[in-house]
């Protein structure tokens, strides 16, 4: 049959090749383990394990920051235009960082996935769960997400 290669279709191994200035770049289409990943930008973090570790720590910190920003709007309570603008800016930064983490997840690297999920979990534990003081959600709405009704 035309288009078949030994019973296997080309490119069905979970990766695809993308042309890049006369070089071929591997893009993973399934989750994989490894320190050779492309996260957000071409060539970053590169082939060095230390740069991969820095990228993982940076993603973890970004996700903790996203959770803190989701719960810090109670600091901006005064009525007025300046407070509304400040809250809008905090929201924009939070959403930008959350989308950045989501785009990093599209690298399909398991280390990136674990860093993002762990960062969000630690951020929630520290800032919203009540493990280190009064829970942020007692008696007031602290998120723009709809309530969970399981």
C-alpha positions as CSV (number, residue, x, y, z in Angstrom):
1,X,0.0,0.0,0.0
2,X,1.2,3.4,-0.8
3,X,2.3,5.5,2.2
4,X,2.9,2.5,4.4
5,X,6.4,1.6,5.5
6,X,6.6,-2.0,6.7
7,X,3.1,-1.8,8.2
8,X,3.9,1.4,10.2
9,X,3.0,4.9,9.1
10,X,5.9,7.3,9.2
11,X,6.0,9.7,12.1
12,X,3.9,7.5,14.4
13,X,6.5,7.0,17.0
14,X,5.4,9.9,19.2
15,X,7.8,12.5,17.7
16,X,7.8,14.7,14.6
17,X,10.6,16.4,12.8
18,X,10.4,20.2,12.2
19,X,12.8,21.9,9.7
20,X,14.9,24.5,11.4
21,X,17.5,26.4,9.3
22,X,18.6,23.3,7.5
23,X,18.7,21.3,10.7
24,X,16.1,18.9,11.9
25,X,14.6,19.5,15.4
26,X,12.7,16.8,17.3
27,X,9.4,17.7,18.8
28,X,7.9,15.2,21.2
29,X,4.2,14.5,20.8
30,X,3.9,12.3,23.9
31,X,5.2,12.6,27.5
32,X,8.9,11.7,27.9
33,X,11.6,11.7,30.5
34,X,14.9,13.5,29.8
35,X,16.9,16.6,30.3
36,X,17.2,17.4,26.6
37,X,14.0,19.4,26.2
38,X,12.9,22.6,24.5
39,X,10.9,24.7,27.0
40,X,9.2,27.8,25.7
41,X,12.1,29.0,23.5
42,X,14.2,27.3,20.8
43,X,17.5,26.2,22.3
44,X,16.4,26.7,25.9
45,X,17.4,25.1,28.2
46,X,19.6,23.4,25.7
47,X,21.6,20.1,26.2
48,X,23.1,21.0,29.6
49,X,21.6,19.3,32.6
50,X,22.3,22.4,34.8
51,X,20.3,24.6,32.6
52,X,17.5,22.1,32.6
53,X,17.5,22.1,36.4
54,X,17.4,25.9,36.5
55,X,14.4,25.8,34.1
56,X,12.6,23.3,36.4
57,X,13.3,25.4,39.5
58,X,12.1,28.6,37.6
59,X,8.9,26.9,36.6
60,X,8.3,25.7,40.1
61,X,8.8,29.2,41.4
62,X,6.5,30.7,38.7
63,X,3.7,28.3,39.8
64,X,4.1,29.2,43.5
65,X,4.0,32.8,42.5
66,X,0.7,32.2,40.5
67,X,-0.9,30.7,43.6
68,X,0.3,33.6,45.8
69,X,-1.1,36.1,43.3
70,X,-4.4,34.3,43.2
71,X,-4.8,34.9,47.0
72,X,-3.1,38.3,47.5
73,X,-6.0,40.4,46.1
74,X,-7.2,40.9,49.7
75,X,-4.3,43.2,50.2
76,X,-6.0,45.6,47.7
77,X,-9.3,46.4,49.5
78,X,-9.6,50.2,49.4
79,X,-12.3,51.4,47.0
80,X,-11.2,53.5,44.1
81,X,-9.9,53.6,40.6
82,X,-6.2,53.1,41.7
83,X,-7.1,50.0,43.6
84,X,-9.1,48.6,40.7
85,X,-6.2,49.3,38.3
86,X,-3.8,47.6,40.7
87,X,-6.1,44.5,41.0
88,X,-6.3,44.4,37.2
89,X,-2.5,44.5,36.9
90,X,-2.1,41.7,39.5
91,X,-4.7,39.7,37.6
92,X,-2.9,40.3,34.3
93,X,0.5,39.2,35.7
94,X,-1.1,36.1,37.3
95,X,-2.8,35.1,34.1
96,X,0.4,35.7,32.1
97,X,2.4,33.5,34.4
98,X,-0.2,30.8,34.4
99,X,-0.3,30.8,30.6
100,X,3.5,30.7,30.5
101,X,3.4,27.6,32.7
102,X,0.8,26.1,30.4
103,X,2.9,26.7,27.4
104,X,5.9,25.1,29.2
105,X,3.8,22.0,29.7
106,X,3.4,21.7,26.0
107,X,7.0,20.6,25.8
108,X,5.6,17.2,27.0
109,X,8.5,16.7,29.4
110,X,7.6,14.8,32.6
111,X,10.1,16.9,34.7
112,X,8.3,20.1,33.5
113,X,4.9,18.6,34.3
114,X,6.0,17.6,37.8
115,X,7.6,21.0,38.5
116,X,4.4,22.8,37.5
117,X,2.0,20.6,39.4
118,X,4.2,20.5,42.5
119,X,4.6,24.3,42.3
120,X,0.9,24.8,42.2
121,X,0.4,22.3,45.1
122,X,3.1,23.9,47.3
123,X,1.7,27.4,46.5
124,X,-1.8,26.3,47.5
125,X,-0.5,24.5,50.6
126,X,1.4,27.6,51.8
127,X,-1.0,30.4,50.8
128,X,-4.5,28.9,50.8
129,X,-4.9,25.6,52.6
130,X,-4.6,26.9,56.2
131,X,-1.7,24.6,57.0
132,X,0.3,27.7,58.1
133,X,-2.4,29.8,59.7
134,X,-6.0,30.7,59.0
135,X,-7.2,29.4,55.7
136,X,-7.6,32.1,53.1
137,X,-11.1,30.9,52.1
138,X,-12.9,31.0,55.4
139,X,-15.8,33.4,55.2
140,X,-14.9,35.1,52.0
141,X,-14.3,34.4,48.3
142,X,-10.6,34.4,47.5
143,X,-10.7,33.1,43.9
144,X,-12.3,34.0,40.6
145,X,-13.0,30.3,40.0
146,X,-16.5,28.9,40.4
147,X,-17.2,27.0,43.6
148,X,-16.5,23.2,43.7
149,X,-19.7,21.2,44.2
150,X,-18.9,17.6,44.2
